[in-house]
Amino acid sequence: MKRAANDITEFGDTSGGSADDEICRFLRTSALVPITIAAWESGALFHVNDAAAALVGLPAAELSGRSILEFYVDPRQREALLRAINAGGGSARSEVELRCADSRRIWVKVEARRVSYRGALCVIAIGHDVTDHKDRARELARTHDLLNRQSSDLSTSELVIKQRSAEAASRAKSAFMTHMSHELRSPLNAILGFSEMIRDLHFGRDQVEKYAEYGSYINQAGTHLLALIDDILDLAKVEAGKLELQPSRFDLNALLDECARMVRPMVERRGLGLHVRGMAPDPILTADRRRTKQMILNLLSNAVKFTPGGGRVELAAQRTADRSVAVTIADTGVGMTESQVKLALQPFGRVAGSAAIDPTGTGLGLPIVKNLVEAHGGKLQILSELNRGTIARLVFPAGR
């Protein structure tokens, strides 16, 4: 009966009788598959077919009588195979590592059975070279281990980044609170000081004009304090994502004119030129009108405050090639360096010398403008050069 090449399980446990003829027929029909027959105890080779000899790189004739243990990298693997055969009712499967004649090492998947051959208890084994499979499995394991290490390193890096971010946030919070405390104390001290002098009639009962002057100081300090609190609340709402915009369609050109009228008295006092150039042909913008006005007035007021007499301020709007809307405020004022621009965009970031020009400033205007325009999906662009002026641009995305 013809058997398949791996059909070693067709043999029964022949340890109690001879099965030489049946084994020989099996060998003849399985010449292409590596097959060995070795003594049970010593491992002496009774038979090695050409396919098995090719695995170890020697002629089959040179292998007869030699012990198969010569080719085991670890002889204990054969001992384990024999125990598995006994435990498995006469057959077992295993993977063993063999050493070839040229010192290469290969892995062979073995299917073995206990048989009686030439009057001796033997093991007949069919082998399949699985070295490539083992190599791929090891490479896959190495890759998996590398990925695990990289993932662990990444997790560690992310943890470090989070820790550093938390530390930076804590420092920023502390700096913010320090600045805010200072900014709040200044007008409060003025209010308390001047009000105490009025309360105590410091200059006597008849100094009405002096007390009226001190009352105006209190009003100025209170107004500054209220503006500061409003700015802090606005900044907190935007940064917390809790600012609710109320978008509507409105005439942007009309809003530009409205903002220009509001700063016109200050412009005339400082002897500046103010020019407004509206957007054509379609001046409609979809945005929160009140917040848009707040942003434009903030930038426009800065331009007027920091432009010396005789200078020029321009307010303009246009729709760009990508259909976004740009509102530009340009001046010929004192300007800023690149590092000063970065500082001005930070909460309470007062540029050196700005307090002397604008003592009422809170240092929150530009951060609020930046956050407000970003809440609209847009961006704030600032180009400035020291002693040459500043260009501030609000860019609203297409579709606005």
Helices and strands as residue ranges (DSSP letters): G 8-10, H 20-28, E 35-39, E 45-48, H 50-56, G 60-62, G 68-71, H 76-87, E 91-99, E 105-117, E 120-129, H 131-199, H 208-239, E 247-251, H 252-270, E 273-277, E 284-288, H 289-305, E 312-319, E 325-331, H 338-344, H 354-357, H 365-375, E 379-385, E 389-396
